[in-house]
Amino acid sequence: MSVLKESGIPIGRMLFVPKDGKLTKDDLVIEANGQYQLMEKPDCFVIKNTECCRSILVKIMTKDA
C-alpha cells in the first residue's frame, strides 16, 4: 500500500487529497480514529471530520493492484 496522506483533521473541518490518475474512492483504504465522511470530486477526495467533539487522525492509502 502506498500512503497518500496522513494528517489530523480538526472538528468540522475537511482534508483535501488530490486525485492522481484514475483513482476512485473504491481504490482507497482509510484508517481513522473517529467518524468521517468521504466524498469524491472530479479533482480531489474530501474527507470530513464528522465527530462532534474532537479532532481525528486519518491515514489515506491506496490498495495494491
C-alpha positions in Angstrom: 0.0 0.0 0.0 1.1 3.5 -0.8 0.4 6.3 1.7 -1.2 9.3 0.0 -1.6 11.5 3.1 -1.5 11.3 6.9 -3.0 14.2 8.9 -5.1 15.4 11.8 -8.5 16.9 11.0 -10.0 19.4 13.5 -13.6 19.4 14.5 -15.9 20.1 11.5 -13.0 20.6 9.1 -12.1 18.8 5.8 -9.0 17.3 4.3 -8.5 17.5 0.6 -6.4 14.8 -1.1 -5.6 15.5 -4.8 -6.5 12.7 -7.3 -3.7 11.0 -9.0 -4.5 9.4 -12.3 -7.7 7.3 -12.4 -8.1 6.7 -8.7 -11.7 6.3 -7.3 -12.8 6.2 -3.7 -13.1 2.4 -4.0 -9.3 2.3 -4.5 -8.6 4.0 -1.1 -8.0 2.4 2.3 -8.7 4.9 5.1 -7.7 4.4 8.8 -9.2 6.9 11.2 -9.6 7.1 15.0 -13.1 8.6 14.6 -16.1 9.1 12.3 -15.6 10.7 8.9 -17.3 11.2 5.6 -15.6 10.5 2.3 -16.7 12.4 -0.8 -15.3 12.2 -4.3 -14.9 15.3 -6.5 -13.5 15.5 -10.1 -10.1 16.8 -8.9 -9.8 15.5 -5.3 -11.1 13.4 -2.5 -12.6 15.2 0.5 -12.5 13.6 4.0 -14.7 15.5 6.5 -14.4 15.1 10.3 -18.0 14.2 11.5 -17.1 13.8 15.2 -19.0 16.3 17.3 -16.4 16.9 20.0 -12.8 16.1 18.9 -10.2 16.1 16.2 -9.4 12.8 14.4 -6.2 11.3 12.9 -6.6 10.0 9.4 -4.2 7.9 7.2 -5.2 7.6 3.5 -3.6 4.8 1.4 -4.1 3.2 -1.9 -4.9 -0.5 -2.4 -2.3 -2.7 -4.0 -3.2 -3.8 -7.5 
